[in-house]
């Protein structure tokens, strides 16, 4: 599942998955999804795993986001 973090906080570290790929949210929700790092209230980007990035490259643009229990679209 994709994770929501701002670019300042960066990709989550020390989890079971690695999230090296960052993507912006579509304009209609940009600013409404916040970073899920402790005490951070910046607007989030979506970070994808290697497997999710491969799906993105094949054209998929909608991913479940574990932080907010929502589906997000990236550009």
C-alpha positions as a printed Julia matrix, in Angstrom:
75×3 Matrix{Float64}:
  0.0    0.0     0.0
  1.15   3.47   -0.81
  2.05   5.85    2.01
  1.36   9.57    2.36
  4.34  11.66    3.44
  5.51  15.15    2.57
  8.79  15.54    0.69
 10.41  17.14    3.77
  9.72  14.1     5.98
 10.6   11.82    3.07
 10.03   8.13    2.58
  9.33   6.08    5.71
 12.36   4.22    7.08
 12.61   0.97    9.0
  9.35  -0.58    7.79
  8.87  -3.95    6.13
  8.54  -2.24    2.74
 10.77   0.25    0.95
  9.07   3.32   -0.59
 11.62   4.9    -2.97
  9.21   6.44   -5.53
  7.44   9.72   -4.85
  4.49  11.05   -6.88
  2.27  14.09   -6.57
 -1.44  13.82   -5.97
 -3.94  14.92   -8.6
 -4.89  18.58   -8.28
 -8.4   17.86   -7.0
 -7.08  16.33   -3.75
 -3.7   18.05   -3.43
 -3.63  19.72   -0.04
 -6.41  17.58    1.39
 -4.14  14.61    2.19
 -1.7   15.41    4.97
  1.65  13.87    5.85
  1.33  10.96    8.25
  4.65  11.51    9.99
  4.25  12.32   13.7
  3.51  16.02   14.32
  3.68  16.96   10.61
  0.79  18.85    8.98
  2.25  19.51    5.52
  0.5   18.4     2.35
  1.51  14.89    1.38
  2.93  13.23   -1.69
  2.37   9.54   -2.29
  5.28   7.14   -1.91
  5.17   3.85   -3.82
  6.91   0.49   -3.44
  8.83  -1.15   -6.29
  5.79  -3.26   -7.2
  3.46  -0.24   -7.15
  5.92   1.73   -9.29
  5.83  -1.03  -11.91
  2.02  -0.79  -11.92
  2.32   3.01  -12.25
  4.61   2.61  -15.27
  1.98   0.33  -16.84
 -0.64   3.07  -16.49
 -2.28   2.48  -13.11
 -2.86   5.8   -11.34
 -5.07   4.82   -8.39
 -3.54   3.24   -5.28
 -4.86   2.33   -1.84
 -3.2    4.44    0.83
 -2.77   2.72    4.2
 -2.27   5.94    6.16
 -5.73   7.3     5.55
 -7.67   4.21    4.48
 -8.45   5.9     1.16
 -7.73   5.4    -2.52
 -5.56   8.14   -4.04
 -4.78   9.12   -7.63
 -1.31  10.27   -8.62
  0.04  12.14  -11.62
